[in-house]
Amino acid sequence: MKLRPKVLLVDDDSGFCETACDGLLQEGYDARFANTGSDGVELFNTWHPDVVLLDQILPDTNGLELSRQFSQNDPGVKIIFITAYGSISDAVEAVKTGAYDYLTKPLEMEEFYLTVAKAFELIDLERQQQIRSFQLSHTPTNDQLTGNSPALRRIDRLVSLAAQSDSTLLITGETGVGKGVVARAIHRLSDRGEELLTLNCSAIPETLIESELFGHEKGAFTGASNRRKGVFELAAGGSLLLDEIAEMPIRLQSKLLTVLEDRKIRRLGGSVEVPLNVRVIATTNRNLVEEIKQGRFREDLYYRLAVITIHVPPLRERPQDIRPLCRNLLHRLTAGAYTELPPEQLQVLEAYHWPGNVRELRNVLERALILAGGGEPDPAVLIELVAAKAPAMMKDDEKPIRPLEMVEREHIERALGLCGDNKTKAAKMLGISLSTLRRRLSDYDGSDGP
């Protein structure tokens, strides 16, 4: 969902303002104007323009003072002075207040539009630099959600439906199953043209996460030497993935709920509310219902996030996905040199329960390749790597106890896989009625399938 760039024109000549705004609208900008400094300040604080075209002399103030105020409130704004009383000294003073450029009337419209366009090019470059800097410290996983199991076919269907909506989304599943890949697939299929940014809530100290989310103003806290946009602002027009949302401190959950409902944020130390246009996707490997019972997660935030819910089942419940996953991972790890494993290796991999899911599978394959010294993976090495961690070697009291709901869901997924996704056969195998099976599936993903 691409937003039109915002241009604010502050000039006491109404005729010039109307003509200039009409031209800017035809150039693809969202343009508004004010004829006084006070009206310009109000529009600036409520509308949040990207570029300001500013007259030097206004009925109630002067442009230089207004430029200082705008630059202080938003250091990223680009201010272009437009005046009929231009001089070299005025131009120098304008630049000192933070102006991007200085034009004199009467305007050459081609130069006028070119100057505005170049201001937006600089804004885009600065934003991309901020995004790259953010992504370097918040790198998403590279796991692949690949396979042919009934569970993944249902997820594909839900991904397509979710991509058509801007509603908040909750993706659940164990660590390493590919929740981030589902989020990226939804973003890629959506009409949100900007980036998908990821913030791992478990990887940021509690003292810093609020600033990472909402940004801060200069002087908001010790060390805040400059204004800094948070990830909500950086993701404008795109999507924001809040990874492991259950790790977010309880004190911030209330603020996040307010942001999701009001679609506005306020930077730390700031007084101006900034409107948002971002789709929020959250993931968790925890049982949020249990977290709510334990007082560690807000119930109202859970319902606000879970407008759409997608559960990604663990790899042990979809062994038929092992073969395509190995093919995909080997292709990536060896740049296409190897893509297939012998049947005896695949049988071992399919029998293993994969507590680390796809991430663990990738690590096992990568280690086997490293031990092979660049050659084809040694079957004995690969089998040894997996057999050393096989569940049969674990004592009963060492095996983790999982929530009953999760066990039931995995059992149903396994029955569907064995029956080729035939619900009638699966219901008979499970000893329940078809209507009960459909109701269970509806509870899990909001759809009972075909």
Buried (B, 14 or more C-beta within 10 A) or exposed (E): EEEEBBBBBBBBBEEBBEEBBEBBBEBEBBBBBBBBBEBBBEBBBEEBBBBBBBBBEBEEBEBBEBBBBBBEBBBBBBBBBBBEEBEEEBBEBBBEBBBBBBBBEEBEEEEBBEBBBBBBEEBEEEBEEBBEEBBEEBEBBEBBBBBEBBBBBBBEBBBEBBBEEBEBBBBBBBBBBBBBBBBBBBBEBBEBEBBBBBBBBEEBEEEEBBBBBBBBBEEBEEEBEEBBBBBBBBBBBBBBBBBBBBBBEEEBBEBBBEBBEEEEBBBBBBEBBBEBBBBBBBBBBBBBEEBBEEEBBBEEBBEBBBBBBBBBBBBBBBBBBBBBBBBBBBBBBBEEEBEEBEEEBBEBBBBBBBBBBBBBBBBBBBBBBEBBEEEEBBBEBBBEBBEEBEEEEEEEEEEEEEEEEBEEBBEBBBBBBBBEBBBEBBBBBBEBEBEEBBEBBEEBBEEBBE
